[in-house]
Amino acid sequence: MSRIHLALLTGGALVIAGAAFITWRTRQGRGSPLESLQQLEHAVRAKDRPGIEQFLDVRRTAESVVDEASSAAGALGAADPSLKPSLIIAVQQSIWTALLDSLATLEGRYQGLAGVEERGEVARVGVRIRAVDADSAFVVHLRMERAAGGWRVVGIEDLGPYLQASLGRRQERAHEAEMRSDLRNLVTAQEIYFAGHATYAPSLEALTYAPSPGVRLEILAASGTGWRAVARHETGTAECRIGVGTGVRPGDGDREVKCER
């Protein structure tokens, strides 16, 4: 998987780590899955690793996150099976970092319970998690099994929609970064053209300038006193613009890139 895939996996681990212990705010029945989550919460706040491991199987949970990401329909593409062991290790490390060092951030993600199902030796606890950099929330399910002293989290289900949304946001940010870079490079190309023609180029063809793959640049206006251009990505929703001299739009700064969705 690429770096962005790994980032999604570790981001998913942060969400699951948070969901695994913030459910303490709801009343728990004695011997119930929620009571075990409350015990997990106490262990997390005490930074008690053995106590955490009693109620959370970090290895199995990490494996389930990797499997969920690999099977997320249309979001992550084909995964290289040879990378699975290293991805599991990376997710495990993210879970521990989240539990021990990111408590405040995780509490901000928790949006409440979405039901508890208990069937024999297995339970599913639904948790609403707010997406990063978004107002929307997703319901994921903690898979739990009976263990000595209560219940233990062993996996995560229904993580696909969260991962797909995260991938979309990351792609949007990556596209925006490419468009910003292309527009700044266009400034340099235009200055070189102006030095030889005493006017700015009206088209990319005149500059023999090629933007990044997937980025469409258009010079909207050009003269001897200024120019302006816009950039769009063929798979994104953002639009970035820049202006120089008399081509600057009201409210914008000279040579300043502005992006909007």
Residue pairs with C-beta under 8 A, 6 or more apart in sequence:
1 9
1 76
1 79
1 80
1 83
1 87
4 167
4 170
4 171
4 174
5 69
5 76
5 77
5 79
6 87
6 90
7 170
8 69
8 76
8 163
8 166
8 167
8 170
9 65
9 66
9 69
9 87
9 90
9 91
9 94
10 90
10 91
10 94
11 94
11 132
11 166
12 65
12 68
12 69
12 91
12 156
12 159
12 162
12 163
12 166
13 62
13 65
13 91
13 92
13 94
13 95
13 98
14 94
14 95
14 98
14 102
14 105
14 106
15 109
15 129
15 140
15 159
15 162
16 61
16 65
16 95
16 140
16 142
16 156
16 159
17 94
17 95
17 98
17 99
17 102
17 106
18 98
18 102
18 105
18 106
18 107
18 109
18 110
18 129
19 109
19 110
19 127
19 129
19 140
19 142
20 37
20 40
20 56
20 61
20 99
20 142
20 153
21 37
21 40
21 41
21 44
21 99
22 41
22 106
22 107
22 110
22 127
23 34
23 37
23 38
23 41
23 110
23 113
23 125
23 127
24 37
24 38
24 41
26 34
26 113
27 34
28 34
28 35
28 37
28 38
29 35
31 150
32 116
32 118
32 151
33 116
33 118
33 123
33 125
33 144
33 151
34 116
34 125
35 150
35 151
36 55
36 144
36 150
36 151
36 152
37 55
37 125
37 142
37 151
37 153
39 51
39 54
39 55
39 150
40 51
40 52
40 55
40 56
40 153
42 48
42 51
43 51
43 52
43 54
43 55
44 52
44 99
44 100
44 103
45 103
47 100
52 58
52 99
54 147
54 149
54 152
55 147
55 150
55 151
55 152
55 153
56 152
56 153
57 152
57 153
57 154
58 92
58 95
58 96
59 88
59 92
60 154
60 155
61 95
61 153
61 154
61 155
61 156
62 88
62 89
62 91
62 92
62 95
63 88
63 155
64 143
64 154
64 155
64 156
64 157
65 91
65 156
65 159
66 84
66 87
66 88
66 91
68 156
68 157
68 158
68 159
68 160
68 163
69 76
69 79
69 159
69 160
69 163
70 76
70 79
70 84
71 160
72 159
72 160
72 163
72 164
73 160
74 164
75 160
75 163
75 164
75 167
76 163
76 167
98 105
98 106
108 130
109 129
109 130
109 132
110 127
110 128
110 129
110 130
111 128
111 129
111 130
111 137
112 127
112 128
113 125
113 126
113 127
113 128
114 126
114 127
114 128
114 139
115 125
115 126
116 123
116 124
116 125
116 126
117 123
117 124
117 125
121 145
121 146
122 143
122 144
122 145
122 146
123 143
123 144
123 145
123 151
124 141
124 142
124 143
124 144
124 157
125 141
125 142
125 144
126 139
126 140
126 141
127 139
127 140
127 141
127 142
128 137
128 138
128 139
129 137
129 138
129 139
129 140
129 162
130 136
130 137
131 137
131 138
131 162
131 165
131 166
131 169
132 166
132 169
133 169
134 165
134 169
136 165
138 161
138 162
138 165
139 158
140 156
140 157
140 158
140 159
140 162
141 156
141 157
141 158
142 153
142 155
142 156
142 157
143 153
143 154
143 155
143 156
143 157
144 151
144 152
144 153
144 154
145 151
145 152
145 154
146 152
171 235
171 236
172 236
172 237
172 238
172 261
175 214
175 215
175 233
175 235
175 236
175 238
176 236
176 238
176 240
176 259
178 212
178 214
178 215
178 233
179 212
179 215
179 231
179 232
179 233
179 238
179 240
179 257
179 259
180 240
180 257
180 259
181 212
182 211
182 212
182 215
182 217
182 231
183 217
183 229
183 231
183 240
183 241
183 242
183 257
184 242
184 257
185 209
186 207
186 209
186 211
186 217
186 229
186 242
187 242
187 244
187 255
189 201
189 207
189 209
190 200
190 201
190 207
190 222
190 227
190 244
193 200
193 201
193 206
193 207
194 200
198 224
199 222
199 223
199 224
200 222
200 223
200 224
200 226
200 227
200 244
201 207
201 219
201 222
201 227
202 219
202 222
203 219
204 210
204 211
204 217
204 219
209 217
211 217
211 231
214 233
214 234
214 235
215 231
215 232
215 233
215 234
216 231
216 232
216 233
216 234
217 229
217 230
217 231
218 229
218 230
218 231
219 227
219 228
219 229
220 228
220 229
220 230
220 247
221 227
221 228
221 247
222 247
223 246
223 247
225 245
225 246
226 243
226 244
226 245
226 246
226 247
226 248
227 243
227 244
227 245
227 247
228 241
228 242
228 243
228 244
228 247
228 248
228 249
229 241
229 242
229 243
230 239
230 240
230 241
231 239
231 240
231 241
232 238
232 239
232 240
237 261
238 259
238 260
238 261
239 259
239 260
239 261
240 257
240 258
240 259
240 260
241 249
241 252
241 257
241 258
241 259
242 255
242 256
242 257
242 258
243 249
243 252
243 254
243 255
243 256
244 254
244 255
245 254
248 254
252 258
